[in-house]
Amino acid sequence: MKTTTSALLCIFLCTLCLGNMPRPASEPLLTFGIVSDPHIGDKAEAPTFLENALRRLAEAGVDAVVCPGDIAHSGLISEMEMFAGIWNRVFPGGRRPDGGTVELLLVTGNHDIDAWGGRWDGFTEEELAAKRFFHGDNPEKTWRRLLGQEWSPVWRREVKGFTFLGAQWRTVEPPIEEFVAKEAPTLDPDKPFFYIQHAHPAGTCHGPYSDGDDKGEARRALAPFPNAVAISGHSHCALSDERGVWQGAFTSIGAGSTQAHRLPYERPEYVNASAAWHPSYKKKIMAPLSNELEGRNVGGDFELVEVFADRLVVHRLAVAFDEPISPAWTIPFPAREGGPLDFARRAASGTPPQFPAGADVRVEFRPDGHALEGPGHAGEPCIAVTFPCAENVGGHRVFDYEIRAEAEGAESVVRRIMAPGFAFPEKYANLPGTCLFSPSELPSGNSIRFIVVPRDCFGVEGTPIAGLFVPETNGINETL
């Protein structure tokens, strides 16, 4: 078997990345990777991003790889075949480079089952049977042929003495609560067990992104088990977001996406975080944030999990960079309410992001528009408010900015933008922010103070800076 140049490069990058990770003093009892939402069949780079992640996990010596769904983008059998082909190239015969066995622990997501957006409307029975994964007995046949596993709405697997439970996407109607209750008598209370599904258990990791797509079943099922660890994808939320790990009655870990970070377009306050297919896309004055850096799509992220007797260590890795996205999460075992990973407790600890000394705000009137304008506003006059990246000075990196336009005798206009580069490793995230305003939404004939506030992912604010815009002079900068 020939080793390609790209494979050698990938191994080299892996060595750099994993070699730089802080390692606990003792060896882990179990090591596994998490690659979520690869969406094979969507972007051209998606297969490459997935393969990069798998190769780095192979070199790390994982015992298993978890994929919490959205394997295929359009629910095609051919997309599932491409996923299986990548898996078999990296782990031929289910073996890593040193010959050790690697288990593939896989569940489906909404794109695999529902194909999303009515993409199968109007297809004939023959077309559905030939192409669609979730049709007739295709799941059973495809799962067995490609993965060598039996298809089931719920399943249980053991890896090195640790239990993994899985549930397919909700359309399959997996009996989650009944299944967990049935398995409970045989689950060792002194060891973590892992539960995998596509959607976040309702109200756990990622806060507002946890929309309860599982109807609350997983949360109810896992609540009696402080040793339960849920692993889920679906949201695509970047692993730089500290809300990706949650602990309450149990532990919940968000898995991001190897294909791309999903910006929170559901939240209308973010003016630069829509998506091309979303109804808000053309209405917003700003275009969505780009996932490109230096002219290339940098994809998403994945995780390497080390399991110890009293803790999990979750390394947060990017598919296109040779270093971690952020420091690893150390997750104590078992979970407890109000523990060190409680959202409120973490929000109150450390120091929020701060602007560098001497930072100022530049305000410009752009009569011919701005490069960051959205498609529905391209070329329109606007006011651009630009500022440097806020720095991580106490463990809390910048997540978003609030920009307030204030003028005497007028109502304030408040806008929020996601921080450019918030999803990248911090080394690459030092990108300036720009927020656009339409002149029509601002008070006319007045001096306007634009106040910029950096915030972490919990909404904790750093010290603001400001710029004063005077229409007659086209702007004067000052620092609060």
N, C-alpha and C positions, 0 to 999 in steps of 0.2 A: 504494500500500500504506500503510495507516494505522499510525502508531506508537502502541502502547498505553501507558497510564500505567505499567504494570508493566515494559514493555520499557525505557522511559526511566529508570525507577528502577534497573533492572538495569545499564544502561549507566553511570549515574552512580556506582553502587557499584563497578563494574569500574574506572572511571577512578581512584577513590580507591585501590582495592586495588593495581592494577598500577602506578599512579603512585608508590606508596610503596615499590615493590620496588627494592632496590639493583641497578643495572645495571652489568655489566662495561664496561670502557673500549671494547672492540671490539664490533662488531656480530656476532651469532650467524650461523653458516652455515646453520642450520636451526632452526626453532621449531615445536614441536608440543605439543598438549595430550593429557592422559590422563584419560579418564572411565571408571571401572570400575564394574561391578556396579550398574547403575542399577535393576535389578529392576522394570522397568515392569510394572504389574499387581499389585504388592503394596500398599504404603502409598499412600494417596491423594495424598500430596505428592511421590511419586517422580518423576513427569513434570516438575513444577515445579523440583525440585532439579537434574535433568539439564539442563533448558533454561537455568536460571541459569548453570550451569557453561559450557555451550556458548556462550552469549552473551558471557560474559566472555572466553572464548578467542577468539571472533571479533573482539572489539575489540582483543585483544592481537596480532592479525595472524598467527595460526598458519598454518603450511603444511600441517599434517595434524592429525588427531585420532585417537588410538588408543583403542579400547575392548576390554579384555581379557576380555570375556565376561560372562555372566549379564545379558544384555540384557533378556530376558523373565523373569518370575518363575515362571510355570507352563508355559513351553514353548508358549504359544499364538501362532498366527499373528497374531491381533488385537493382541497385545502387541508383536510385531515391527513391525506396521503403525504403532502409536502411536510407537515409537521413530523410525521412518523419517519420520513426520509432523513430529516435533520437529526432527529433523535438517534437513529441507527448509525449515522455517520460518526456522531460524537461518542455514543455508547454502543458499539457493535456487540450484539448478543447480550445487551444489558450489562456490559462490563466497562469499567473506567480504564485508563491507561495502565494502571498497576495490576490489572486483572481482577480487582475487587468487584463484587456485585453492586449494581445500582438499581434501585426500584423506582419505577415511574408511577407516581400517585396523581391521578388525573380526574378532574370533574369537568362537566360542561357548564357553559355560561349561556346568556341570552342569545348571543350571536350564533352559537353552535346549534341551538335548538330552534329558536324563533326566526333566525336569520335576519332579524331587525328590519323594520321599515317596509314590510310587505313585499319583499323582493321575489317571493314565489307566486305572487298573484298572476293568474292567467296561464300558468304552466300546465301542461298536460300531465296525465297520470304517468305516462312513459318518461317524461322529462324529470318529474319528481322522483321516481324510482331510480333513475339512472344517476341523478346529480345531487339530490338533497340528502344530507346526513340523517336528519330526523324525519324519516318517512318510512312507513311500513316496518319491515324488520331490518332496515339499514343499520340502525344503531348496534344491534346484536352482531350482525355480520361484519360491520366495519371495525368495531371494537376488537373482535376476535382476530380478524385478519391483520390489522395494522399493529395492534398492541399486545396480542396474545393474552388478553384478559377478557373475562366475561362481563357483559354489560349488566348493570343493575342500578335502579334508582338510588340505592344506598349501598355502601360496601364497607368492609373492615379489612385492614391489612396490618401485619406486624413487621417492623423493621428493627433488628437488633434489640428486641425485647420491648420496644415502644409501640403503642397502638396508634394507628391512624384511621379515622372514620371519615367517609366522604359522602356527600349528597349532591346529586345532579341538579341542574337548573330547575326552578320551581314549576315550569310547565309540565315536567315529568311527574309532578306531585309526589316528591319523595316524602315518606312518612318520618320526618326528622325526629319529632318528639317521641314517638313510639320506638323508633330505632335506638336512640340514645338510652332511653329507659330500659330497653331490653338488654343492651350491652353493659349497662352500669354494674351489675353484680360481678363482672369479670374484669373491671378496670381497677388497676392498682392505685389506691388513693395516695400512695407515697411517690408516685411517678407522674409526670405530665402525660396526658394523651392529647392528640391533635385532631381537630375537627376541621374539615375543608369544605367550603362551599364558595360559590361565585360572589354573592352579595355580602357586604358586611352585615354581621348580626346587628339588628336594629339598635341605634343609639350607642354604638361602641366607638370604634376608631373613626377618625376623620370627622367627628362632630356632624356638621350640617350635611356632609356628603353621605352619611350613613342614613339612607332614605327608607330603610325597612323593606327592601324588595323581597325579603323572605317572610314577610307578614309577622315577624316577631317570633317565629317558631324556634330558630336556633338560640335566641337569647333565653327563651323560657326553658329550652332543653338543657342548656349548659349552666344555667344559674346555680344549680345545686352542687357544682363541681369546681372548687377553687383550683383544681389541677388541670382544668380544661384549657386548651389553647386553640382558639379559632384562627384560621388562616383564610383570608378572602381577598378578592380582587375587585373587578367591576368598576370602581371609581376612577382608576388610572391616576389617582392623586400621587404627586411626587413624594418620594421617600425623604425629601428634605423637610417635609411637614411633620413636626413632632407629634401631631395627633394620629400618626399612623400606628402608634401602639397605645392601647387602652387597657387599664386594669380596673376591675370592679369585682363582681362576684366571680369572674373568670378573666382570662386574658384574651385580647383580640388584636391581631396583627394585620394591618393592611399591606398588600403585596405590590402596589404600584402597577406598572406595565412595562414589559420589555419593548413594546412597539412605540409608545409615545406617552408623554404626560398629558393628562386631560385637564384643561383649565376649567375652573368652576363657573361655567357659563350659566348654570342654574341660578347664580346669585347676581341679580341685576345691578348691584352697586359697583361691580367691576367693569369699568368701561373698556378695558383692553383684554377681556377674557371671554369672548364669544367663540362660536365655532361656525364654520361655513354653512352647515346644514341647519343651524339653530335659528329660530325666528328672529332673535335679537341681532343677528349678524349685521344686516344692512342698516339697522336703526342706530347703532352706536357710532359716535363720532370717531372712535379709534378702531383701528384694525386689531385683530387678535395678536397676542404675543407670538413671536416666532419660536419654534423649537430648533432653530438653526444657530450655529456658532461658526463664525469664519466661513460662511457660505455652505455649510453642510448640515444635514439633519442629524442630530446627535441621539435620537431615539429616547428610550426610557431607562428603566432601572430594574434591578433584581436584588435578591437577598441571599446571604449565606448564614445559616442558623447553626450555632453550636449549642448542644444540650449538655448541661452539667447537672449534678444532683440537686443543686439549690437555685439554679438560674438558667436562663437562656441568654445567649449573646447573639444579637442579630446585626450582621454587617450589612450596611446599605451601600450598594454598588451601582455604578452607571455602566451601561452597555458600551459606551464609546469613550470612556476616560479610564486612565490607569491609576485612579485613586478613589477612595471612598467618597460618597456624596457628603456625608456628615459622620461624626463619631458613631460607633456602634451603640445600639441600645442594649443595656444590661437589664434584663427583666427578671425580677426575683420570683422565686417559686416557693409556695403557691401564691396565687393572687389574693388580695384582700382589699376591701373597700377603704378608701382614704389613704392608700399606700403611696409609695414614692412616685408612682406613675399616674396618680390621680391628676386629671387635667387642671383643676383649680390649684392644686398644690404646685404643680410645675409652672403654671402661669405666675405664681407669686414668687418663685425662686429665680435667682440669677438677675441679670440686668438686661433690659430690652435693647434692641439695636440703636446705635447712635450715629449721627453724621460725623464725619471727620472734622477736626478743628479747622476753622476758617471756611467751612463749606458755605456756599451761598446758593441762591435761587436765581436763575436767569429767566426773565419773562420777555417774550417777543410777540409782536403782532405779525402774523404771516398772511399778507393779503392774497397770496396765490395758493394757499393751502400748505399742507405739511405731508411729508412722506409717511407718517404714521396714521394719517386719516383713513377711516374705514371706507369701503367701496360706495356706500351711499352718500358720502360727504366729500369725496375726492375733489381737490381743487378749490374747495370753499375757504373763505377767509377764516382764520382761527387765531387764538392766542395760545402759544406753546409755553408751558411751564416746565423747565428742565432743572435737574438737581443731581448731585452725585449719589452713588450707592451708600446706604447706611451700613455701618460696620458691625460685625459681631464682636462685642466687647465683654460679654458675660455669658456666653453659651447660647444666646438666642439670636439666630440670624434673621435678617429682615424677610418678611413674608409679603407685606403689602404696604402701600402708602395711602394716607388720607390727605387730600389737598382741599383746603378751604379758601374760597374767594370771598373776602370780606370788604365791604365799603360802608362808610358812615351813612346811616339812614336807609340802608337797603338790607334785604334779607340775604343771608349768606348762601352761597352755592357750594355744596359739598360733593366731592367726587373721590372715588377710590380706584386705584390701579394695582394690579399684581406687580410685584417687583420683577423686572426683567432678570432672568438668570436665577430665579428663586429655586428652580428645579435642578440646577447644575451643581457639581462640586464647588465649594466656596472659592477655590482658586480661580475658577472661571466665571464666577458670579458677580464680579465687581463691575457691573454695568450701570450706567446712569439711567435715571428714570425721566420720562417725559409724559406730561398729562396735557391733553388738549381741551380747550373750551371754545364754544361758539360765542362770538361777540354778542349775539342776540340774547343769550342767557345771562349775561353779566350786566350790571348797572352801567348806564351810559353817562359820560361826562364827569365821572368820579375817579379819584385815585383808588386803586384796588390793591389790597394786600393779599398775596397768595401765601398761605401758611401750609407747609409740608410737614407731615408727622409720620415718622417711620413706625411700623408696628410688627410685632412677631406673630406667629401663627395663632397665638391665643388672644390676639387683639390688644396686648399690652403695648403702650405707647412709649417711644423714646422722646428725647427733647426735640422740639420742632425748629425749623429754620424758615425764613420768610423772604419774599421779594416784593417790592412795591412797584406796581405798574401804573405809570402816569401816561395817559393817552397822548399828551402833547409831546412827550420826550421819548415815547416808545419804550419806557421801562427803566427803573433804577433798582439795583440790587442792594439788599442789606441783610444782615444776619441778626436774628433775635438774641 
